[in-house]
Amino acid sequence: MASKNYDVIIIGGGPAGSTAATLLAKKGHSVALLEKAKFPREHVGESLLPFCYPIFKKLGVLQELTRRYVRKPGVRFVDVDGSSFTTWCFGHVLKDPSHLSFHVRRGEFDHLLLDNAKKCGATVKEETKVTSVDLSDDEGVTVTATGPRGGKQTLRGRFLLDASGRDTFLATRLRWKKPHDEFDRSALSTHWTGAQYVDGIQEGLLQIVYLGGEKKGWIWCIPVGVDRVSVGLVLNHSYIKKQKAKLAKKKTRDWKRALYTQELTSSPFMKKILKDAKIAQPLMFNGDYSYSVAPENKCGSNFALVGDASAFIDPIFASGVYLSMKTAELVSSAVSKKLKLSDKAGQKALDAAYAKVNGAYALVDKAIRMFYNPVAVNFAQVGSAESLIHEQHENALAIGHYLLAGDFFQRHEEYSKFIDLLQNPKLLKKYKAFVIDRPDFQSASCGISRVKVFHQLLQEHGEALRGKTSA
Ligand SMILES: Cc1cc2nc3c(=O)[nH]c(=O)nc-3n(C[C@H](O)[C@H](O)[C@H](O)COP(=O)(O)OP(=O)(O)OC[C@H]3O[C@@H](n4cnc5c(N)ncnc54)[C@H](O)[C@@H]3O)c2cc1C
């Protein structure tokens, strides 16, 4: 079969793949993006970071996102019973419109990004699964895929971007994928309707309920619509195994659903939120979710790995989509230099891009370890310290907010040192004491109205309700 030639072939049409495809096509490169699924397809990862904002602008989708999605002014870390919490509002440090981020329905959001790549000139082939890749020729790559009706397709490209997500196309085949033993956790999640929109949910806050103890887990609660919350449960594997055995003894048929319900109702906070709520879609399971590929394997002379195809870290800080899109932006810019200028210029640009990318992932990794470290700062209680005694408290507070907003790439070295300080017990004690006493930080609210958060979604919801009543 005759093969088609492209500048760049991309495996996967998630946020990483479609970002790279759009930006490369906008620079005039011929791009083929191969996606095995038919979009829209469901996906976890609905709460986005403010630092995505400039990328959305560059892609040309910002306006559409502001029209469609719930706005996210910050994050609230909550103890299991809801009595102790800290609200981190992006508006404390971000003074432009990006302080209102987004909660998205991923099926739709990914579809929008993929369609945008098409509009910008990329050739997008859905229901086309890449089955093999030949990287042995330095001049380019040969990619073989199976199309919608099972037909085999062969494509030639000067460069390959693997954006295959957690399928980790290259890393699995080349045995580059290393599990992250410390973050040995799995997640169960679904959407609910009829939840109570209280305790910050009505103002769009992402809620992270810390479970602690042997569960080493947490619950996320994300308002993805006017009457739709996404609730996910994350637990350590050893705990899941024990609970699964217990449920099997009781002859429980659907252990995943039983475990999900059991853990949600064990949190008085979640019990209150979901008192009258009903599950609205099938339960999703995401297992073994943290892994990485060594920096030296992330790119070569004719390929590069972006997004979850190169690494995935525990999603506690809702960082995955931003890390993936920013990596795709940096790497596609370097690839463009390689194709337009020279191999040497391209390699230099790729090395510079991956220095930032690896620094960003290492920073997020460190911040997450701190989250799970029982003697380090507890994000739910950090706001409960009594007095303010540190002259640098403004900076320390700002760093916390910037980290939660996604400032991973530019200042990773600086922030990494700050996290080291926080893990020193003496300094941690000081930090706990000085971090509070600012009226805007003590406040439970980010001061964003329900109308601003749900904007025209409220109207759409109202119309839908009227429709139901009159039916
Ligand atoms: C439990 C959980 C909760 C999360 N919560 C958040 C959150 O709140 N916020 C956040 O930002 N991130 C979150 N994430 C992370 C986020 O989902 C990912 O980081 C993000 O989707 C990565 O984008 P990607 O484009 O790299 O991969 P994906 O979005 O997974 O896209 C990869 C695409 O490649 C396609 N593909 C795979 N193999 C092939 C093949 N052989 N041929 C063709 N196509 C192929 C797949 O069909 C898929 O569409 C969460 C992740 C998990 C597991």
The ligand as an SDF file (V2000), in Angstrom:
LIG
                    3D

 53 58  0  0  0  0  0  0  0  0999 V2000
   -7.9450    9.5080   38.2830 C   0  0  0  0  0  0  0  0  0  0  0  0
   -7.4210   10.6600   37.4720 C   0  0  0  0  0  0  0  0  0  0  0  0
   -7.8610   11.9640   37.7410 C   0  0  0  0  0  0  0  0  0  0  0  0
   -7.3540   13.0500   36.9980 C   0  0  0  0  0  0  0  0  0  0  0  0
   -7.7850   14.3210   37.2810 N   0  0  0  0  0  0  0  0  0  0  0  0
   -7.2470   15.3790   36.6000 C   0  0  0  0  0  0  0  0  0  0  0  0
   -7.7080   16.7100   36.8240 C   0  0  0  0  0  0  0  0  0  0  0  0
   -8.6070   16.9640   37.6080 O   0  0  0  0  0  0  0  0  0  0  0  0
   -7.1400   17.7100   36.1030 N   0  0  0  0  0  0  0  0  0  0  0  0
   -6.1540   17.4790   35.1880 C   0  0  0  0  0  0  0  0  0  0  0  0
   -5.6420   18.4220   34.5800 O   0  0  0  0  0  0  0  0  0  0  0  0
   -5.7340   16.2220   34.9290 N   0  0  0  0  0  0  0  0  0  0  0  0
   -6.2520   15.1730   35.6030 C   0  0  0  0  0  0  0  0  0  0  0  0
   -5.8540   13.9010   35.3060 N   0  0  0  0  0  0  0  0  0  0  0  0
   -4.8140   13.7220   34.2820 C   0  0  0  0  0  0  0  0  0  0  0  0
   -5.3220   13.9080   32.8630 C   0  0  0  0  0  0  0  0  0  0  0  0
   -6.4450   13.0900   32.6550 O   0  0  0  0  0  0  0  0  0  0  0  0
   -4.2100   13.5500   31.8710 C   0  0  0  0  0  0  0  0  0  0  0  0
   -2.9860   14.0610   32.3290 O   0  0  0  0  0  0  0  0  0  0  0  0
   -4.4870   14.0690   30.4590 C   0  0  0  0  0  0  0  0  0  0  0  0
   -5.6610   13.5210   29.9380 O   0  0  0  0  0  0  0  0  0  0  0  0
   -3.3050   13.7230   29.5380 C   0  0  0  0  0  0  0  0  0  0  0  0
   -3.5680   14.0960   28.2120 O   0  0  0  0  0  0  0  0  0  0  0  0
   -2.8900   13.2940   27.0030 P   0  0  0  0  0  0  0  0  0  0  0  0
   -3.2970   13.9920   25.7630 O   0  0  0  0  0  0  0  0  0  0  0  0
   -1.4580   13.0940   27.2880 O   0  0  0  0  0  0  0  0  0  0  0  0
   -3.5420   11.8370   27.0700 O   0  0  0  0  0  0  0  0  0  0  0  0
   -5.0640   11.4010   26.8310 P   0  0  0  0  0  0  0  0  0  0  0  0
   -5.9730   12.4850   27.1810 O   0  0  0  0  0  0  0  0  0  0  0  0
   -5.2380   10.1180   27.5700 O   0  0  0  0  0  0  0  0  0  0  0  0
   -5.1470   11.1330   25.2730 O   0  0  0  0  0  0  0  0  0  0  0  0
   -4.4620   10.0860   24.6640 C   0  0  0  0  0  0  0  0  0  0  0  0
   -5.2150    9.6620   23.4250 C   0  0  0  0  0  0  0  0  0  0  0  0
   -4.4250    8.7200   22.6870 O   0  0  0  0  0  0  0  0  0  0  0  0
   -5.2820    7.7700   22.1120 C   0  0  0  0  0  0  0  0  0  0  0  0
   -4.4840    6.5710   21.7850 N   0  0  0  0  0  0  0  0  0  0  0  0
   -3.8760    5.7360   22.6540 C   0  0  0  0  0  0  0  0  0  0  0  0
   -3.2340    4.7530   22.0030 N   0  0  0  0  0  0  0  0  0  0  0  0
   -3.4250    4.9730   20.6700 C   0  0  0  0  0  0  0  0  0  0  0  0
   -3.0300    4.2870   19.4830 C   0  0  0  0  0  0  0  0  0  0  0  0
   -2.3120    3.1650   19.5200 N   0  0  0  0  0  0  0  0  0  0  0  0
   -3.4100    4.7950   18.2900 N   0  0  0  0  0  0  0  0  0  0  0  0
   -4.1560    5.9310   18.2110 C   0  0  0  0  0  0  0  0  0  0  0  0
   -4.5860    6.5920   19.3120 N   0  0  0  0  0  0  0  0  0  0  0  0
   -4.2180    6.1340   20.5340 C   0  0  0  0  0  0  0  0  0  0  0  0
   -6.3280    7.5510   23.1680 C   0  0  0  0  0  0  0  0  0  0  0  0
   -7.5280    7.0250   22.6300 O   0  0  0  0  0  0  0  0  0  0  0  0
   -6.5180    8.9630   23.7400 C   0  0  0  0  0  0  0  0  0  0  0  0
   -7.5950    9.6500   23.1200 O   0  0  0  0  0  0  0  0  0  0  0  0
   -6.3820   12.8080   35.9980 C   0  0  0  0  0  0  0  0  0  0  0  0
   -5.9720   11.5060   35.7240 C   0  0  0  0  0  0  0  0  0  0  0  0
   -6.4660   10.4370   36.4520 C   0  0  0  0  0  0  0  0  0  0  0  0
   -5.9830    9.0460   36.1390 C   0  0  0  0  0  0  0  0  0  0  0  0
  1  2  1  0
  2  3  1  0
  2 52  2  0
  3  4  2  0
  4  5  1  0
  4 50  1  0
  5  6  2  0
  6  7  1  0
  6 13  1  0
  7  8  2  0
  7  9  1  0
  9 10  1  0
 10 11  2  0
 10 12  1  0
 12 13  2  0
 13 14  1  0
 14 15  1  0
 14 50  1  0
 15 16  1  0
 16 17  1  0
 16 18  1  0
 18 19  1  0
 18 20  1  0
 20 21  1  0
 20 22  1  0
 22 23  1  0
 23 24  1  0
 24 25  2  0
 24 26  1  0
 24 27  1  0
 27 28  1  0
 28 29  2  0
 28 30  1  0
 28 31  1  0
 31 32  1  0
 32 33  1  0
 33 34  1  0
 33 48  1  0
 34 35  1  0
 35 36  1  0
 35 46  1  0
 36 37  1  0
 36 45  1  0
 37 38  2  0
 38 39  1  0
 39 40  1  0
 39 45  2  0
 40 41  1  0
 40 42  2  0
 42 43  1  0
 43 44  2  0
 44 45  1  0
 46 47  1  0
 46 48  1  0
 48 49  1  0
 50 51  2  0
 51 52  1  0
 52 53  1  0
M  END
$$$$
